[in-house]
Amino acid sequence: MVKAFAALIFALCLALPASAASAGKKPPDWSQLTPEQQQILAPLASDWNTLEERPRKKWLLLAKRYPKMKPDAQQRLQTQMKDWAKLTPAQRAVARENYKKLAKQPPEKREAVKQKWQEHQQQKQALPTSAPPSPAAPGAPVSPAASSAPPAAPAPSADKAAPPAAPASPTR
């Protein structure tokens, strides 16, 4: 019995440093990633070395699963990484908080939010991306003269007094 206990303690002593080293090991810098990981995580390249340990580990786990994903899931992940990389740190913090709040909601509420988001994305895709948004109502004809010149101010009516003119410079 004592021998078995001593062997167990010895085995734990040998295993402890190995597990402590792997638990405390910092995820690799960008230059230390494999070419495959770099290719998968390419949208995060510029931010990789500034990411904290936890997000790096998360992205590395996703990169490990990536080859087994279906092509549409791979494309969705690439799009999400690109969108995430475009966010500022403040926007990322807001996104994390919104995610936490949504995760606490009941399933019906989460499904309703998901549905609204999908509708929003469909509307966004339906909009033409080549022309800037027009100030006119959608579908209303716009004359060339009206679109190139600013709208004229309405003439003051005789029965209403004109508002006082704004000062030429701020008075602070």
N, C-alpha and C positions, 0 to 999 in steps of 0.2 A: 504494500500500500504506500509506504514512504517512497519507494523507488518510483512508483507511478506518479506520485505527486511531484517529486523532484524533476522527473522527465517533463511533466506538464509545465512546470515553472521555467525550466530550461528552454522549452519550445516557445513559450510566450516571450521570453527574453530575446530570443533570436528573431521572432516575428515582429515584435514591437518596433524596433528601429526601422525595419523595412516599411511597415505601414505608416509610421510617423513621417518618414521621408517622402512617401508618395502622397500623403495627405497634405503636407506642407509645400509640396512642389508647385512652383508657380507655372502657369501655362506658358508655352513658348512665345517668344516674340515673333513678329511676322517672318523674319529671315530664317527662323528655325522651323517653320511649318514645311510640310512636304509640298512638292509641286501640286499634287492633287488637292490638298487642303487649300493652298493659295488660289487655285483655280475656282474652287467652289465658293470660297469666302472672299473672292476678289472685290465685291462691292464694299467690303469693310476694310480694305487694305490701308487706306489713309488714316483710319481711326484705330486700327488694331492695337498698336503699341500703347495707346492711351486708355484703352478699355481696362476696366478693373478685372480682377481674377474671375469673379463669378460669371460675368457675361462671356468672357473668353471661353470658359469651360462649357458654357451652354452652346456657343457657336461651334466649338470643336465636336461636341456630341452630335449636333445636327449635321456637321460635315461628315461624320462617320456613318450616319444613317442615309445620307444623301444618295449614294449609288443604288440603294435598294428602293428608293422612292419611285413612284410612277412619274412619267415625264411632266404631267400637269402639276403634280405636287412640287417637282423640282423647279418648274417655271414660277410657281406661286412663291416659293421660298426665295428665289433670286429677286423677284419683284419686291418682296417684303424687305429683303436686305438692302436693296437700292433705296427704297423709301426711308428706311430707318437711318441709313447713312446720311441722307439729306437733312435730317432733323438736327436742330441745335440741342445742346445738352438740356436746356430748359424745356424744349418741346418733348424730349425723350422722357423727362421727369413727369410731365403732364400726362403723357401717354401711359406710363407705368401706373400712375395714380388712377387714371380712368379705367385701366384694365382691372386693377384691384377692386375698384368700386363695382364694376360690372360683374366680376366673379362672385361677389357677395349677393347679387340680385337673384331672385327666384328664376328658374328656367324659362318661365313664360316671358318674363321681362327681357331676359337675354335674347330670346328668340325674336321678340318684337324689335329690339335694337338691331339685331342682325338683319332682319327683313328691311328695316328702314335704310340701313347702310347699303344693302344690295340695290335697293331702288335708287339711292343717291348715286351709286357707281354707274348704274345703267343710264341715268339721266346725264351724268357727266360724259359718258362715252358717246351719247347721242348728239351732244353739242358739237358744232363745227369748231375745229381747233385752228384753222388757218386765218380766220378773220377775227378781229377784236370785237368784243361785245358792243352792240349798238345801243345807244341810249333810248331809241324808239321802242315801242311795244313790239313784241315778236310778231312777225308777219305783216307789220305795217309798212307800206311803201315809203321809201325815203328818196327824196329828190336830190340830185347831185348838189344843188345850191345849198340845200338845208344841211347836208352832211359836211360841207367844207367851211361854212361860216357859222360863227356862234349865234345862238338864238338871240333875237332882238328883245330888249326889255319892253314890257307893255307900257304904253303911255299912261301917265297918271290921269285919272278921271277928274272931272271938274268938281264933283261933289266931295272928293276926298282930298285932304291935304297931303302933300308929298312928305315922306318921312325925312327927318333931318339927315343931312349928309354925314357920312362917317369921316372922322378926322384923317388927315393925310398921313400922319405918323402915329404910332402907338404912344399913349400918354401914361407912362409908368414912372 
